Amino acid sequence: MATARFPGKSVDVAAANWTPPALGRPVCVNGTPWILYLLEECVDNVWEYCSVVIGLISMFCFLLSTLPQVYEAYRNGKVEEAMSFGFLFFLFSGDLTSFAGCYLTSQLPIQVVTVVFYIFTDLILISQFLYYKIKNNSSRKSPVLKWLCFMWCGAATLVLLALPKLIIDNSSTLDTQSPTTSKSVEITGYICGYLASIFYLCSRFPQLYKNFQRQSTEGTSYLLFALAMMGNGTYGLSVIVVLPALKGSKQTFIIKHLAWLIGSLGVLILDFFVTAQFIVYRKNNSAKSSTLLSVPEVEPLLCEEMELSLL
C-alpha cells in the first residue's frame, strides 16, 4: 500500500524483474543495488529508477514539512490563534489510518518508520497547540503545565521509538495467514487508504476557514504547506512516471493507487488556495508585525513623560 504521504512499492513492476532463487544465481537480475537493499525493490530500467528517486524526494518533503511549523509555534507562542485544531485533528487521523494500512498490508520497515515519524510530529503539533492554548488563557504561569508537557512528549517519544520494532516483529504473523484471511486484511488496508485520503482532504478546509476568518496567516509557516505541495506533487509524478515500464495492466495499477492519488492531488489543489491566502493576507501580516514592533518604541517615551511630570 502507498500512503498519501509516502509512496509504496509497486508490486506489479517489481514482480517482473524477480527470478526464482537458484544455486549460484542472484535473486534480482540487473537490479539497482542500493534500491534493492533499502526498499527491497528490483529496479532495472530508467522509468522505475526515476519513480523510486522521485518517491524518495516526496518522502523527505513530507518528513520535513511539519518541522518549520513546530519552530514557528515555538517562536510565536500563539499557535492556538493561527492554527485550526480541525486541521491538526484530521492530519493526525490521516496518519493513524495510514499506519493501520501499512500494518495490515505488511509494508516495508522504512514505510512503517516513516509513518510513525509522521504521527510523532503530529503529536508535537497538537501538544504545542494545547500547551499554548492553556498557557495563554490562564491568568498565572504554572510550571506544572510545562513539566506535564515535557513528560508527555518524552513518554510519546519512547513509545513511538519502540513501536516500529514491535510492528515489524509481529508482521510475520500476517504473512502466514490463509489466502482468504490475507485477502480480507488487504482489502481492509485499502479501505484505510481511502479513509486516510478523506482525512487529508478534510484537513485543509478548517485551516482555510481559520485564515479567512482572521484575514491573516500570521503564526503559520508557509513551508508546512509548500513542502506538502512538493511531497504530494512528486508522489503523483512517481506513480505516473512508472507507467511506461509496467508489463501488466496499467488500469489495474491506477486503480490500486487511486485512493492515494486522489488524496495527494486533491490536497495539492487545496494547498494552492492556502498559498493564495498567504499572498492576499501578506499585507495584513506586515501591518500587524509593524504595529507590534512600534510598541516598544512608544513605551520609553511614555516613561520619560511620567518622570518629567513627577519632577
PyMOL commands that set and color helices and strands:
alter all, ss='L'
color gray80, all
select helices_A, chain A and resi 11-15+33-39+46-65+67-76+79-82+85-104+109-137+143-175+179-214+222-241+243-245+250-280+282-310
alter helices_A, ss='H'
color red, helices_A
deselect
rebuild
show_as cartoon
